[in-house]
Amino acid sequence: MNEARRHGAGLLSAVCLGLLLTACASTSNRAPVEVRHSASKPSTPPPASTEPQADANAAAPVTDNAGKPGYYTVKASDTLLKIALDNGQNWKDLARWNGIENPNIIEIGQVLRVIPPGADAASPAARSVVAVKVDSKPLDARAPAASAPAPAATPATGGSGAAVAAASAAASSATPPAAAAVAPVAASQGDDAVAWLWPASGPVTTAFDDVKSKGLAISGKVGDPVVAAADGRVVYAGSGLRGYGNLVIVKHNSTYLTAYAHNQTLLVKEDQTVRRGQKIAEMGSTDAERVQLHFEIRKQGKPVDPAKLLPLR
């Protein structure tokens, strides 16, 4: 009997203790849970940026036509001026044909059209020619108006190309100087006929060399007249090519260009039509060691010996 009472009392005590603990748990506050986030390691990654990458697609060179006739792949040190001259074209035309907004920016590996749209790449007037190395300055560089020569530098007879610009504009005329009044001669090798004239009256001091000089060096005095060797349009007039000083380039037809370097003063502007024997510049020594005219004739962009085309003196 006593044993039964003790068992009942123990059971009652256990039940009471359980109820008491339950009541305490329901009325007490839970301890807060502290969530720690590392400052250097966020719990979730930031969303991907929606800002465009720096012209990732726009800057990629266009290479679709690589290796095709009538197209040229840009190499290191190339400029639009150089490519245009080497292909007997106008740099403004190249910029337009290829949708180039800034002619001073082209990409290595970019493929450029170097013949007019729709032209036959196999025709003599459109085919590409061997390129020559050139070191050039921005296209917007222009020759100084002052007559003082620039500091001496490596003469153009060290070999390089020349610059090119656009065509189309008003005609201008001038009386040809007597010193250059030599009977013209027409090129007749299946090309567009050109009646050539010596661009200056001085003696030739450096003969043509297709590896080094690329043209003739004709000596003279500061201010001596430099005249157009044939009818044509000025496609470049400026000082944008290192080693050539104040430079004029005239396009005569789809085959021939002429270049006149180291001038003291330029007397014509780009897009101007000039006549054979018209004074276009005054001889000087800009970017040269002495007063001289460096004269080039380019056939489809490739330098040829002017002495073989100019009339005998």
C-alpha positions as CSV (number, residue, x, y, z in Angstrom):
1,M,0.0,0.0,0.0
2,N,2.7,2.4,0.9
3,E,4.6,1.4,-2.2
4,A,1.6,2.2,-4.4
5,R,1.3,5.7,-2.8
6,R,5.0,6.5,-3.4
7,H,4.6,5.4,-7.1
8,G,1.5,7.6,-7.6
9,A,3.2,10.6,-6.0
10,G,6.3,10.3,-8.2
11,L,4.1,10.1,-11.3
12,L,2.2,13.2,-10.2
13,S,5.4,15.1,-9.6
14,A,6.8,14.2,-13.1
15,V,3.6,15.4,-14.7
16,C,3.6,18.7,-12.8
17,L,7.3,19.3,-13.7
18,G,6.5,18.7,-17.3
19,L,3.7,21.2,-17.3
20,L,5.8,23.8,-15.5
21,L,8.6,23.5,-18.1
22,T,6.1,23.8,-20.9
23,A,4.7,27.0,-19.4
24,C,8.1,28.6,-19.0
25,A,9.1,27.8,-22.5
26,S,5.9,29.5,-23.9
27,T,6.4,32.7,-21.9
28,S,10.1,33.2,-22.2
29,N,11.9,35.2,-25.2
30,R,14.0,33.3,-27.6
31,A,17.7,34.2,-27.8
32,P,18.3,36.2,-31.1
33,V,20.1,34.5,-34.0
34,E,23.0,36.6,-35.3
35,V,23.7,36.2,-39.0
36,R,27.2,37.3,-39.8
37,H,28.2,38.3,-43.4
38,S,31.7,38.8,-44.4
39,A,32.4,42.2,-45.8
40,S,34.7,40.7,-48.5
41,K,32.5,37.8,-49.4
42,P,28.9,38.8,-50.0
43,S,26.3,36.0,-49.5
44,T,25.1,36.4,-53.1
45,P,27.0,37.5,-56.2
46,P,26.2,41.0,-57.6
47,P,24.1,41.1,-60.8
48,A,25.9,41.1,-64.1
49,S,26.7,44.6,-65.5
50,T,24.3,45.8,-68.1
51,E,26.8,48.4,-69.4
52,P,28.2,47.7,-72.9
53,Q,31.8,46.6,-73.0
54,A,34.2,49.1,-74.5
55,D,33.2,48.8,-78.2
56,A,33.9,45.0,-78.1
57,N,32.1,44.4,-81.3
58,A,32.6,47.8,-83.0
59,A,36.3,47.6,-82.7
60,A,36.6,44.1,-84.1
61,P,38.4,44.3,-87.5
62,V,36.2,43.4,-90.5
63,T,37.8,40.4,-92.1
64,D,35.1,38.9,-94.3
65,N,36.8,39.6,-97.6
66,A,40.4,38.8,-96.6
67,G,42.4,37.5,-99.6
68,K,39.8,38.5,-102.2
69,P,40.9,40.6,-105.2
70,G,40.3,44.3,-104.6
71,Y,40.7,44.1,-100.8
72,Y,43.7,44.8,-98.6
73,T,44.4,43.5,-95.1
74,V,45.8,46.2,-92.7
75,K,49.2,45.4,-91.3
76,A,51.3,47.0,-88.5
77,S,52.4,50.6,-89.3
78,D,49.8,51.0,-92.1
79,T,47.8,54.2,-92.5
80,L,44.9,55.0,-94.7
81,L,47.1,57.4,-96.6
82,K,49.7,54.8,-97.3
83,I,47.1,52.1,-98.3
84,A,45.4,54.6,-100.6
85,L,48.6,55.7,-102.3
86,D,49.9,52.1,-102.7
87,N,46.7,51.2,-104.5
88,G,46.5,54.4,-106.6
89,Q,43.4,55.6,-104.8
90,N,42.1,58.5,-102.8
91,W,42.1,58.2,-99.0
92,K,38.7,59.9,-98.9
93,D,37.3,57.3,-101.3
94,L,38.7,54.5,-99.2
95,A,37.2,56.0,-96.1
96,R,33.8,56.3,-97.9
97,W,33.9,52.8,-99.4
98,N,34.7,51.2,-96.0
99,G,32.5,53.3,-93.8
100,I,35.5,54.8,-91.9
101,E,34.5,57.8,-89.8
102,N,37.9,58.6,-88.4
103,P,40.6,58.1,-91.1
104,N,43.3,58.1,-88.5
105,I,42.0,54.9,-86.9
106,I,42.3,51.5,-88.7
107,E,42.9,48.1,-87.1
108,I,45.5,45.6,-87.8
109,G,43.8,42.7,-89.6
110,Q,41.0,44.9,-90.8
111,V,40.2,44.2,-94.5
112,L,39.6,47.3,-96.6
113,R,38.0,47.7,-100.1
114,V,40.7,49.3,-102.3
115,I,38.7,49.5,-105.5
116,P,35.4,51.2,-106.2
117,P,32.3,49.2,-105.5
118,G,31.3,47.4,-108.6
119,A,34.7,47.7,-110.2
120,D,36.4,44.7,-111.8
121,A,39.3,43.8,-109.6
122,A,41.1,42.2,-112.5
123,S,41.2,45.4,-114.6
124,P,44.5,47.3,-114.6
125,A,42.9,50.4,-113.1
126,A,41.5,48.5,-110.1
127,R,44.1,45.9,-109.2
128,S,46.2,46.1,-106.1
129,V,49.9,46.8,-106.2
130,V,52.9,46.1,-104.0
131,A,52.9,48.2,-100.8
132,V,55.8,50.2,-99.6
133,K,56.7,51.1,-96.1
134,V,55.7,54.6,-94.9
135,D,55.8,56.4,-91.6
136,S,53.0,58.9,-91.5
137,K,51.4,61.5,-89.3
138,P,47.6,62.1,-88.8
139,L,45.6,63.0,-91.9
140,D,44.6,66.4,-90.7
141,A,48.3,67.6,-90.6
142,R,48.9,70.4,-93.1
143,A,51.9,72.2,-94.4
144,P,52.7,75.5,-92.6
145,A,51.9,78.6,-94.5
146,A,55.2,80.3,-93.5
147,S,58.1,80.1,-95.9
148,A,60.7,79.1,-93.3
149,P,61.9,75.5,-93.8
150,A,61.3,72.9,-91.2
151,P,64.2,71.4,-89.2
152,A,66.2,69.0,-91.3
153,A,65.4,65.3,-91.2
154,T,65.9,62.1,-93.2
155,P,65.3,63.0,-96.9
156,A,62.6,61.2,-98.9
157,T,65.3,59.4,-100.9
158,G,65.6,57.1,-98.0
159,G,62.5,55.4,-99.3
160,S,58.9,55.5,-98.2
161,G,55.5,56.1,-99.7
162,A,53.4,59.2,-99.7
163,A,50.0,60.5,-98.7
164,V,46.7,60.6,-100.5
165,A,43.5,62.7,-100.3
166,A,40.4,63.4,-102.3
167,A,39.6,64.7,-105.8
168,S,37.0,67.0,-107.4
169,A,36.9,70.8,-107.4
170,A,37.5,74.1,-109.2
171,A,40.0,74.7,-111.9
172,S,42.8,77.1,-111.5
173,S,45.5,78.3,-113.8
174,A,48.9,79.9,-113.8
175,T,51.6,80.8,-116.3
176,P,54.2,78.0,-116.5
177,P,57.7,79.2,-115.6
178,A,60.1,79.4,-118.4
179,A,62.6,77.2,-116.6
180,A,60.3,74.2,-116.8
181,A,59.0,74.8,-120.3
182,V,60.3,71.6,-121.8
183,A,58.4,69.7,-124.6
184,P,56.0,67.3,-123.0
185,V,55.9,63.6,-123.8
186,A,53.0,61.2,-123.7
187,A,53.1,57.9,-121.9
188,S,52.2,55.2,-124.4
189,Q,52.4,51.8,-122.8
190,G,48.8,50.8,-123.1
191,D,48.0,53.1,-120.2
192,D,45.9,56.3,-120.0
193,A,47.9,58.8,-122.1
194,V,49.7,61.4,-120.0
195,A,51.8,64.3,-121.5
196,W,54.7,64.6,-119.1
197,L,56.7,67.7,-118.2
198,W,59.8,68.1,-115.9
199,P,58.5,69.5,-112.6
200,A,61.7,71.5,-112.0
201,S,64.6,72.8,-114.1
202,G,67.6,71.8,-111.9
203,P,69.9,68.9,-112.4
204,V,69.1,65.4,-111.1
205,T,71.2,64.6,-108.1
206,T,69.7,61.2,-107.2
207,A,68.5,58.7,-109.7
208,F,65.5,56.4,-109.2
209,D,65.9,53.3,-107.1
210,D,62.8,51.2,-106.5
211,V,64.2,50.0,-103.2
212,K,65.6,53.3,-101.7
213,S,64.7,56.6,-103.5
214,K,61.4,55.7,-105.2
215,G,61.9,58.8,-107.3
216,L,64.3,61.5,-108.5
217,A,66.0,64.2,-106.5
218,I,66.2,67.5,-108.4
219,S,68.4,70.2,-107.0
220,G,67.7,74.0,-107.0
221,K,67.5,77.1,-104.9
222,V,65.0,78.0,-102.2
223,G,61.9,79.4,-103.8
224,D,62.6,77.8,-107.3
225,P,59.3,77.0,-109.0
226,V,57.8,73.4,-108.8
227,V,55.3,72.8,-111.5
228,A,52.7,70.1,-112.2
229,A,54.2,67.4,-114.4
230,A,50.8,66.8,-116.1
231,D,47.2,67.9,-116.0
232,G,45.4,66.5,-113.0
233,R,43.8,67.1,-109.6
234,V,45.5,67.7,-106.2
235,V,44.7,64.7,-104.0
236,Y,47.0,65.7,-101.1
237,A,48.6,69.0,-100.0
238,G,50.2,69.0,-96.6
239,S,53.0,67.8,-94.3
240,G,51.4,64.6,-93.0
241,L,54.3,62.3,-94.1
242,R,57.5,62.2,-92.1
243,G,60.6,62.5,-94.4
244,Y,58.7,64.2,-97.1
245,G,58.1,67.7,-95.7
246,N,55.6,69.9,-97.5
247,L,54.1,67.5,-100.0
248,V,51.8,67.8,-103.0
249,I,50.3,64.7,-104.7
250,V,48.4,65.0,-108.0
251,K,46.2,62.3,-109.5
252,H,46.3,62.4,-113.3
253,N,44.0,59.5,-114.2
254,S,43.2,56.0,-113.0
255,T,46.8,54.9,-113.7
256,Y,49.2,57.7,-112.6
257,L,49.9,59.8,-109.5
258,T,52.8,62.2,-109.0
259,A,54.3,63.3,-105.7
260,Y,56.4,66.5,-105.1
261,A,58.2,66.6,-101.7
262,H,60.4,68.9,-99.5
263,N,58.7,72.2,-100.7
264,Q,59.2,75.4,-98.9
265,T,55.7,76.6,-99.7
266,L,52.6,74.9,-101.2
267,L,50.5,77.0,-103.6
268,V,47.6,74.6,-104.2
269,K,44.9,72.9,-102.1
270,E,43.4,69.5,-102.1
271,D,40.7,68.9,-104.7
272,Q,42.1,71.7,-106.9
273,T,42.4,71.0,-110.7
274,V,45.9,71.9,-112.0
275,R,47.4,72.1,-115.5
276,R,50.6,70.8,-116.8
277,G,53.3,73.4,-116.1
278,Q,51.3,75.2,-113.5
279,K,53.3,76.4,-110.5
280,I,52.1,74.3,-107.5
281,A,54.9,74.9,-104.9
282,E,58.2,76.5,-104.2
283,M,61.3,74.4,-103.7
284,G,62.7,74.1,-100.2
285,S,64.3,71.7,-97.7
286,T,61.5,70.7,-95.4
287,D,62.4,67.3,-93.9
288,A,65.6,67.2,-96.1
289,E,69.2,67.9,-95.6
290,R,69.4,70.2,-98.6
291,V,67.2,72.2,-101.0
292,Q,65.7,69.8,-103.5
293,L,62.6,68.5,-105.0
294,H,61.9,64.8,-104.5
295,F,59.7,63.8,-107.4
296,E,57.8,60.5,-107.8
297,I,55.6,59.0,-110.5
298,R,53.4,56.1,-109.3
299,K,51.7,53.7,-111.7
300,Q,48.7,52.1,-110.1
301,G,50.4,53.0,-106.8
302,K,53.8,51.5,-107.5
303,P,56.8,53.8,-107.9
304,V,58.2,53.9,-111.4
305,D,61.3,55.6,-112.9
306,P,60.3,59.1,-113.9
307,A,63.3,59.4,-116.2
308,K,61.7,56.8,-118.5
309,L,58.6,58.8,-118.9
310,L,59.8,62.5,-118.8
311,P,61.0,64.1,-122.0
312,L,64.7,64.3,-122.8
313,R,66.3,67.5,-121.8
